[in-house]
Amino acid sequence: MEAMRCSVEYLSEFSDCQSYKTHIIHDGTNLLLTSGDTHVLVFHIQQRRVTTVLHFETPVTYVALSDDKLRLYALCESGGLYCIPLPTSSSAFSVNKSTDPVVTKISDDCIVLRNVSLQAVIIVEKILVTLSLHKSIWSFDVYEEPGSKPLHKLACFRVTTVNTHAQHDSLNTTEDLINIEKNRKSLPVLTCIYPAVSTSLRGHKSDLHHNLELRLFRLLFGVDASLVNSPVILCGLPDGRICCFPLLLPQTSGPKGEHRSPIRVLQSLEQPIVFLGTCDSGEGGPQCLVAVGQRGKLLVVRSKEAGSENKNADYSFNEHSIRGPVLCACVDDKCLFYSSLNDLQALQLTKTSSPEEATESQLPALSSNSLGVHRVVALAGPYTNATVEGSAHLLALSLSGKLMQVNLPQLHDKENQSTFSSSQAGQRVKDLLASIGNVWEKAESLKQKLQGKNESLKRLNQVMNVCNLLLNNRGHQKEFNMDKQPIGCRGVVRWNSLLQKDSLTLMCVLENTSTFTLEQGWTLCLQVHPLSQSQECSSRTYSFPFRKLDCGQKLNVTIPIERVDELPVNVFCSLAFTLTALFGASDSSSQSLGVSQHTSIGSISVPLNTLTVDWLDALRHEGSFTSGHNSTADTIQAFLRSKGVLTQDSDIAPKSGPLGVVVRVSSELLKSKLHLRTTSSAEMCSSVLNWLVSKPDTAELVSVQTQVVCAYSPDGQPIKLLAKEVTLGDFSSEGPLNVLEICVESTSMAAVCGLHHAILRRLQVLLGDRTTNHGHAKPLQAQRLCETVRHVESLYKDLQDAYNQAALGGSTESNKSSEILFRIFLDLRANPLVII
């Protein structure tokens, strides 16, 4: 069978359907539809709208139409069987001008039979046949079609239920079978079969019931039924049995006088029956009986052309397997149309070989063609359009409630098919090439989108890896020890002269020693934050985006230290990533990803490390400053204001001589921490000074060979750093203690304080390194310790007195308090404690 190409038209859309309760009946111009709720819809196909809505009290489970198509029988969950008259074609066309459907509420007066065990109904020859299940008995009840109530029962036939073990077919997966049992409830199927000779007499019934050629009808259902042209009721039970009985034959009696049941079992598919019908029409009518099981078993019953004179059965039962599960099916003259969970299939059932020559195991495999329609749960048709010759259509309802018209290809015999002309063939080729081009363009677009999403996911994975690496190593960061950091920032302070003006800058070096690459989207952020609490001092942030930083590469940036009187300052280093960079916002393909709609998506910030710039970093060892402070008093006031102390101008500085502070450190401690191997006092002093003032990674590397360093402070004043080793004989109980004194001398009060703070900070960082041990602590002499405590207590008393005098007010008292505070400061710096 050649591949079938069809088109689909959407007629309307309703609510979601329950597959096992969905029924559609096509009566020519109208379509009767129920989807498992309390409504039965009358849909006009030409107008493509619902003309009538029949509203019931309880959900409708089964519907059937009378032979004259004037009455609808609806079976509800409450067990009531309703008989509702339908509007005629003339009355239906009279409401064309109205766009709203007519809603009719069905009352209990329309109930003709009430039985909670009813499962299915069918109307044939003005006879109503019902099927009910009570306990373990299937009961077929035959009534006269209701002209008046109560109904008159003509006969009752019973069949006992059986338990069958369903065998799994090879084409059905375990998942499909589970979905069948979970999502679909099996209901019995009722249909009617007429002998084909009666078609001319009952032509108006051919679209509701099925015909079968007379010879096969006689072989299957008996000579008596064929002689009187009796319709045969065919029933497919949920247990897989196919039962039949003639409708118009009188009941026969058995040997003992009891009535013999006319019901016979033709075959059992051992799975619920979905469809019963006839197909493969010939000159005498349809030549085969078709039954379809829910799990994909197909039964085709044909008569044999040879051996008709034999006494054995002259027909064959052939079973095939199709892809299941099967939700619904219908037939036309040549094909079986059935819907699985995934697709709507067309299967040709025309005879391909002689049934006498081919056994069941040798029958050719049936192949079906996909129609490209998915999730169909109910089918009606096929029917032909009178305006278009050879056209065939299926009416299908999907699981989501969409009503579709499937336009099948025109079916002509091969000898009647005309060949394409050259122009038609060329146009067909052009159309196919255009379709291929459109599909290729769509595929390329989808491929680009998929590649873009994959690239975004790769970038996001890289960003998460970098963030995880930095956050895990944050606890291991050590100032002045950047070797342990996979991604870190180092700082180098430099003096620059531009337009006869000196300026202090900080060059930050971002180094990537990790295995990851920092791609476009990363930004180096540097926040300069003064340690002073003064309101005049504010933090500043500098951002430096970069395109790419591979493993082993460095990024050099320079920021200004605008105000030297703010020293010392902390520089907080961090990396920020803009999330819009994940989508490649700079690429032209980003517009297809909708990046322009996510410009405010935000960013991720991860801290690196903190750099500190102090007065030692800002020392200038050569040259001179172009400008300086006017007086020492101005320097003192500027320093006090930088520390957040608002004071009036006062002259508290010494009138002559430089200021000086001293820091004392154990010589043994410095040798251990700085890994000094020298034994000479002069070499140790020069090594310590070199450690304090050296600037690594700069061109102006200072190498100190003496015990004195002369330089200029950031405020332009000359300073001296002196180092000498002294011996304290009365400090330790174990004997004399060698101590290195580091002295700072300058006429600038701000320089002295700033350098003193910088030296103490470096010693604090050095002592915080626990990687080296310098031995046990030296025990102190009690007398020296007591003298130190008494001296500190006296200074504390002077400090309290100065605070009290300042609280009394007055400029004179304020100046006196400043002099006392300045004296206490000098006393503390001149006689410091020893760091051991």
N, C-alpha and C positions, 0 to 999 in steps of 0.2 A: 504494500500500500504506500502510495506516495505521501510525502509530508503534506499535511493539510494546513493551509494558511487561512486564518479567520480574523475578523475584526470584532470589537466589543463596543457596544453603546450602553451607557449608563442611563437607565430610565428613571430611577428614583432611588431614594435612600431612606431606610427605616432604622429602627433600633436594632441592637444586637440580637442574634437568634440563638435559640437552643436547638442544636442540630437534630436531636431525635424527636422534637415536637414540631419541626418546621414542615409545612405542606403547602404546595402550590398546585392549583388545578387550572388548566387552560380550557376555556369553553368557547373559543372562537374570537370574540371581541374583548372579553374581559378575562382577568386573571384573579382567581380567588387565592388569598394568601393569609396564612397564619403562622406566627413565629414563636408560639409557646406562651403568649400572654392572653389577655382576656378579649382580644379584638380579632375579628376576621375582616380583612380589607378587600374591597372590590375595586380592582385597578383596571382602568380603561387603557388599553394598549395604544390605540391611535392618539388619544388625547394625552397620554403619558401622565396621568394623575389619578389619585384616589377619588372615586365618585361616591362610594358608600362605605361607612364604617359600622360594622355590627358589633355592639358592645355586650358582652356576657358578664355574668356575675363572677364566674370562676374561669381559670385558664382553659383554653381549648386544646385538646390533645389529639383529635382526629376529625377530619372533614371528608364528606363524600357528596357527590352531585347526582341528582336524579337523571334518568335517561333523557327526559325532555328538557333538561337544563333550566328548569323553572324553580326547583326547590333545592335548598342546601340543608344537609344533615350535619350537625356539629355535635361532637361528643366532648363533654367537659369533665374536669377532674372531679366534680361533685357526683358523677355518675348519671347525670341527666343527658338524654339524647334529644336535641332540639331539631325541629323541622321549620325552616324559615323560607318563605317565598322570596324569590329574587326578582328584581325589576327586569322587565322585558327590554329588548333592544331599543324599541321606540321610546319608552319612558327614560331610558338611559341617555338617549340623545337629546331629550327635551331639557336636560339639566346642563347642557353644554355651556350655556351662558354664565352659569355660576361657577366660581372658582373654588368655593369651599365645599368639602365633602358633606354628604348627608349622614349624620350620626343617628343610628337607630339603636335604642336600648332594648335588648331582647328580654322579655318577661318570662316567668315560669309557665305562662299559658301555652307557650310553644313547645313544651316538653311532651314528647309522645311516648317516651319510655324512660324509666328510671331504674338503673342497675349499676351499683358501684363497681362491679367486676367487669364491666364492658371494656373491651380492648380495641375493637375495630368494627366498622360497618361497611356495607356495600349495597347498592340498589340496582337490581337487574329485572327487566320485564315487569315493572311495578311490584316487585317483591323485595322486601327488606330482609337482608341476612346480617345478623349480628354475631360477633365472636366474643365470648366472655371466658374468664378464667376464675374458677371457684375451687379453692383448695388445690387439688391436683388433677382437675378435670377441665379440659377445653370443651366448651359447649357452643355448637352452631345452632342458633335459633332462627327459624324462617317465619316471617310475618307477611301478611298482606300490607302493601304500602298504605300508610295511614290516610284514609279519606275521612275517617272519624275516629274518635277515641272511645273506648280502649282498643288496642291492636288485637287482631285475631291471629293467633299462632297457628301456623300450618304444620310445622314439624320441628323436631329437635334431635340433633345428632351429637354424640359425645366421643371424645378422644382422650385417653389417659396421657398425662405428661410423662416424659422420660428424662433421665439425667444422662447426658452425653459428655464425654471427655473431648474437648476441642483439641485437635491436633494442629500444630503450627506449620503453616506452609513455608516453603523455602524462600518465597519472595517477601515474606513479612518479617520485619525485625521485631525483637523483643520490646523495643520502645514503642513501636506502633501498636502492638497488642495491648500493652499497658494503657496507652492513650485511649484505645477502644473501650476497655472495661471501665476506665475512670470517667470518661467524658460522654459516653453514648449509652443510652438505655435502649434495649432491643424491644421493638414492637412487632406484632404480626403483620403480614402483608396479605391483603385480599385483592384478587383480580378475577376477571371473568373472561373465558375463552369461548368464542363462537366458531362453528364450522364455517369455512370460507364460502360455501354455496349460499349461505344466508346473508351474505354481504349486501346483495342487491335488495333484499327485503328489509334489512335493518341498517341501511347506509348511514342514518343519522347517529348510530351508536358506535361507529367504527373509531371515532376519535376518543371515546371514553373507555372502550373495552377492546380486546384483542381478537384477531381472527387467526385461524390455523387451517392449512390445507386439509381437505376432507379425508384423504387417505391416512395421514398421520393422526388426525383427530379421531378417526374410527379405531386405529390401533391402540391409542392411548386410553380413550375413555369409553370404548365399547360401541357395538353396532347400534344398540337401542338409542343411545344419545345422538348418534349421527343421523338415524332415520327420522327422528322427530325434531331435528335441529335444536336440541336442547342446549342452552348455554351451560357451561361447566364452571363451577366455582373452584378456583385454585387458591390455596392458602399456604403461605410460607410461615412456619412457626419459628419462634426464637430458638428452639432446640435444633433447627436445621432440617426438619422433615417437611416435605412438600406433599400436602394432602389435597384430594380433589373429590368432588361429588357432583353428579348432574342435578340441575335445579328443577326440571320439569318432568322427571320420571316419577311414577308412583313408587311407594316403598314396597319392597318384596318381603316375603315371609320365609323363615327358615324351616327346617324339618319339623320342629315341634310347634310351629305356629307363631313364634315370636318374630317381631319385625327385625329384619337384617339391616345393619347400618350400611348406607351406600358409600361411606367414606373409604377411600383407598389411599395408601401412601405410595406415591410414585418413586421417591428417592429421598435420601437424607444427605445433606451436605455437611452435617456435623458442625455447623456454625450458623449463626442467625442469618435469615434470608433478608436481603435488601430489596430485590427486584425480581418480578416475574413478568414475562412478556414473550412476544413472538417476533421473529425477524427473518431475513433472507427471503424476500417475496419473490415468487415465481409466477407462472401463468395461472396456477391454481390457488394462489394465496401464499402467505408466509409458510416457509418450509421447515422451520425449526422452532422449538420451544427453548427459551433462555431463562436460566435462573442464576442469580448472582448472590454469593455469600458475602457476609460482612468482612471476612478476613481474606478475601481475594480468590475464593474458589468459584469457578465458572462452569456451569452445567449446560451443555448443548445437546438437545434431543432431536435427532433427525430420523426420517424414514429411509429405508434402504431401497435403492432402485432395482437391485437384482434380488432374486430369491423370493419374490412375492408369493410364489405358490407353496412355499414351505409352511409347515404348520407352526414352526417356532416364531417368536416375536420378530416382526419385520421392521424393527427400529433399533436404534443404538443410543446409549447414554455415554457421552464423551465429556470427561472432566478436564478442565484446563486451570492453570494458575495465572492470575494477573496480580499486578502490584496493588496491595491493599494498604490500609483498610479502605473499604468502599463505603462512602456516605450516602450516595444516591446514584440512580442510573435511569436511562431511558433509551429507546431504540427507534430506528427508522427502518426503511426497507433493506438497508445493507449493513448498517453500523450499529454498534453498541456504544453509547456515550456514558461514561461513568466518572465519578469524582472521587479522588483520594484526598488525603490530608493536604497534599502539596500541589496537585495539578488536575486539570480536566483532560481526560484521555478519550480518543476515538479509536474503536477497535472494529475492524471489518470482519464480518461473520459469514461472508459468502463462501460457498463450498469450493474447496481447492483440490480435493482428490476424492476418489470413490471410497465411501465408508466401508464397503465390503472388503476392499483390498488392504486397508490400513487398520491395524489394531489400535487399541487405546494408547499403548506405549509408543507406537510408531506415528501418531498423529503429529502433524507439523506444529511447531510452537507458534502461538499467536503473538503478533507484535502490535503494539498500540502506538499512536501518534499523539503527541502533546498538542493541545490547543492553546496553551499559554494563559489559562485562566485558573486562578488559585482560590482555595478555601471555599469552594461551592458546596452548599449543604442541601440544596433542593433544585430539581430540574423539572422542566415541562417542555413537551414538544417531541421531536421537531415538527414545525409547521411551515408551510410555504406561503410566500407573499404572492397574491394574485396579480399584482402589478408588475412584478419582476419574474420573468420566466426562469425556472430552475433554481430560484433562491430558496434557501432553507435556513431556519432560525431556531435557536434554543433560547428558552427563558430560564435564567439561572439566578439564584439568590445566594449571596455569600454569607459567611459567618458574621461579618460586621454589619449585615442588613442592607447591602447594596443590591438592587434589582438590575440585572444586566440582560441585554439582548445580544447573544452570540451569533454573529452572521457567519454561517458556514459557507465554504466555497461552492460554486455552482456545480451540481453533479450531472454530468452528461456521459453517455456511453462513448467509448473510445472512437467508434466509427462515426459518431455525430460531431466529434470535436474538430474544430477548424484550426489549422495551423496559423501561427503568427505571420503577419506580413513583415517585410524588412523594416519598414518604418516603426511598426509596433515593437518588433524585437529590439531595435535600436533604442527606442524610448524606455523599454523595460530595462535594458542594460544601464542606461543613464540613471534611471531611478535607483537601481541596485547600487551603482557606484556612489550616488549621492548619499544613500543610506549608509554605506560603508564609511564614507567620509565623515558623516555626522557621528557615527559610533566611534570612529577613531579620535575625533576631536574631543568627545566626551571622555573617552578612556584616557587621553593625554591630560585633560584637565583634572580628572580624578587622580591620575598618577602624580601630577605636580602637587596637588593638595596633600596626598599621602606622604610624598617626600618631604614637604614642608612640615607636616606634623611630626614625622620621624626626626627631622633635624631639630625641631623644638624640644622634643623629648630628650634627645642626646644632650642638647645644651642645658636643659633643666637638670639632667643627671650629673653633668659636669659641675654645675653650680652647687648642687646639694653635696657633692663630694668635697668641694673646696670648703664650703661652710662647715661640714662635719670635721674636716681636718683642722681648721682654725679653732673651732670651739673645743676640740679635744686637747689641743696643745696650749690652750690659753693658760692653764694652770702651771705650765712648765716654762713660761716666759721669764727671762732674767735680764734685767737691764745690764748693758755693756757685755752681754753674752748672747749674741744673736745666732750663734752656730746651731743651737738646738731648734730654732724656729724654721719650719719649711718655707713659710712666707712671712717676711718681716721687713721692717723699715728702720734704716739707720739715718742719723742726722750728723751733718758737719756744718759748723758755724764759720762764716767767713765775713771779712770786712771788704766792702767795695766802695770805691770813690767815683762819683758821677757828678759832673758840673761843680767841682770843688766842694762837694758835700759828701761826708762819710756816712755810710749806711750799713747796718748789720743785717745779714741774711742767713737763712738756714736752708741748706741743700739737703733734701730728703732723698734717700736711695731706697726704692722698693725692689727687693730681690726675691725672685721665685726659684727656690731650690727644691720644690716638690715635683711630683711626677705628673701634675695636672697643668693644663694650659689655661691661662686667664684670657678668655676671648672677649670680643666686643660686647659692651654692656657693663663692664666693670669700671668703677671710678675710685680713684684714691682720694680720700677725704682727710684733710688735716685741720684740726681745730686747735687754735692757739688760745690757751686759757691762762691768764696771769694768776700767780699764787696770791697776790694781794687782794684784799677784800674791799678796796676802795671803789667808790661808785664811778670814779673817773676811768677805771680800768674795765674793759669789756672784752669778751672773747670774740674771736673772728674765725671763720671757717673758709677753707680754700678747697676747691674740688678740681681734680685733674682726670678727666676721662681718657682712656687709652684704648686702642684697637685690639692689641694682642700682646701677651707677655708669655713667651714659651719658657719651658724649663731651663734654668741657667741664665736667663736674661735679667737685665736690670732696667729700672725706670728712674731717671733723675729729674726731680722737680725742685724749684727754688721758691721760697716764700720769704717775705720781709719781716723782720722784727722791728716794727715801726717805732716803738718807744722803748729805749733802753732803760728808762727809769722804772719800767714794769718788771724787769728781771728780778727773780727767776720766773720763767713761764713753763708750763707743761704743754706739750704738743701731743694731742690724742690722735693716733693714726688708725684708720679703719678703711675697709673695703665695702663699697656699696654696689649692688647689682640692680639695674633697671629691668623689671620683668618684661617690658615691651620688647626688649632685645631677643627674647626667646622666639618671637615670631618673625624675626628678620625684618623689622619695620622699615629698614632702608632698602629692601628689595622690592621690585615691582610686583612680585608674587604675593606680597603680604596683603595686598588689597583683597585678594580672593579669600584670605583667611579671616577677614574682618578685623584686622589689627587696629584700624582707625577708630573702631568703636571701643577700644580698650586702652586708650591713651592714659587714663588715670588709674592704671592697674596697681601702681605703687612700686616699691623696691625692697630689697633685702640688704641689711647692713650688718657687717661682722667686724668686731674690733680686732686690731692687730696688736699693737703695743704702744707704750707711752714714752715719749722723749722729753727730757728736761734740759732747758737752756739756762745756764746760770752765769755768774760773773766770771768764773774761770774760763768758760767757753768763749766769752766775749772779750778776753784780753787781747791787746794788740802789742806785738813784740817788736815792731819796727815802724818807723815813720812817726808822724805826729798828727794831732788832730787840728783841724782848721778853726775850731771854736771850742771854748770851754765855759765853765761856769764862772761867774764874776767873783764869787767869794765862797769861802768854806761854809759860811752860814746858809747861803742859798742851797748848797749841796745838802746840808743837813735837813733843811725844810723840805726839799724835794724828796729826799729819802723817806722822811716821816709821812709825807702825803701819799707816797707810793704804797706804804704799809697800812693806809687807812686811818692814820692819826691826823686829825685836824688841829693844828696848833697855830698860835700867833707867832709872828716873827720875833725871834729873840736870839741874842748872841750868846750861845752857850758853848761854842767851840773854843778850844785853847787858842791863845793869842800867838803862840810860837811853838814850833816843833811839830812833827807829824804824829798822827794817832797810830796806835798799834794794838794788836790782839795776838794772843798766843794760843796754840793748840798743842797739847802734850800727848804723845802716844808712845807706848812701850816699843822699844826697838825690836825686841824679840817677836812681838806681834806683827810688825810691819814686814820683817824678814820672812815670816811664815806665810803671810797672806800674799805678798808680792813676789814670793819665790826668789828672794835675793840671796846670792851665794857669797857676797863680798864680806870681808871682815873689817875693811877700812871704814872709819867713821865718815870721812869725806865722800867716798864713793856711795855710801848708803844715803847721805844727804842729797847728793846730786840725783840719785836714782828716784828718790821720793819726789823731789821737785819736778823731775822729768815726767813722772807718772801724773802729777797734778796738772801740768800745763801743756802736755803733749796733745796734738790734734791728729789722729790717724786719718788716712785716706785723703790728705790734703797736700798741696804743693808746699805750703809754708810749715813744714815739719820742724819743730823746735827740739834741739838736742841740748840739754842742760849738762854742762860739765863742771859747774861751780856750785857753791852753796848759796848763791844769791841769784834771783831772777828779777830783772828790771823790765817793766812794761808799762803800758797805759791802760787805765780802766775804761769801761764804756763811757763814762762821763768826761773823759779827756784828761784825767788827772794822773800823774805818775805814781806808780806803786812799786813796792818791793816785797818779794817773797824770800824769806830767809829760813834756812834749816840748819840746825846744829844739834849735836848729841851732848846731853848732860847726864850727870850721875846724881841720883837722889839717894843720900845715905840714910835718911830717917824715914823712908816711906814704907819699906817692906821689912817684915820681921826676919826674913831670910838673908838680908844683907842689902848692899847697894843695888839700885835698879837703874839700868841704862834707859833713858827716855830721849826721844827725838822731839825737839821743839820746832814747830812750824809757826813763823811769825809773819804777820802782815802789817806793813807800814805804809801810810799814805796820809796826805793832808785832806783827803776827801772822806768825810764820815760815811757817805753812802757806799764808797768803794770798800772801806774797811769792813763794814757790816755785810755787804754782799759777798765778798770773798771769804769771810769767816763762815757764812752760811754754806757756801759752795764746798769749802774744805770739809766741814762736818758732814754734809750730805754724801760726799764721796767715801768718807770713812765709814759712814753708816751702811752704805751699799757693800763696801768691802767686808765689813764685819758680818753682814748678813749672809755671806757665802759660806755654806757649811761643808764645802767640799774638802777644806783643809783644816787640820787641827794644829794649834800652836802649843799644845801642852796644857798643864794645869795652871789655874789662876794663882797669882801671887798673894800671899796673906799680908794684910796691912797691919801697921803698928797701931795699937789702940790709942796712944797719946796723939799721934798725928791725925788720926781720924776724928778724935774729939775736938782738936783745934780747928779742923776744917768745918765741923758741924757748928761750933760756936761762931766762927767767922760768918758762915752763911746765915745764922740766926740774927746776927747783928745787921747784916745787909737787909734781911727781911724786915727788921724793925724800922730801919731807915726808909724802906719802901712804903711801909704802912704810914709813916709820918708824912711822907710826901703826898700820898693820896689824900690824907686828912686835910693838909694845908690847901691842896688844890680844890677841895670841896668847899672851903670857906669863901672862895671867890677872890677877884681882884687880880689885876695884871701883875702886880709885884709878887704876890704869892705864887702866881702861875709861873713866872720866870724863875723864882727860887725853887719851885718843885722841879722844873725842867733841869736846873743845875744839879739837884740831888739825884735825879734819875740818870743823868749823864755820868755822874761820878760813880754810881752803882754799876752802870754798864761797863765803864772802864775798869773798875775793880774786879768785876767778874771775869773780863777778858784777859786782864793782866795776870791773874792768879787762877788759872783754870785747874780743874780736876784732871787727873791722869787717866788716859784710856789704856787699860791693861787687858 
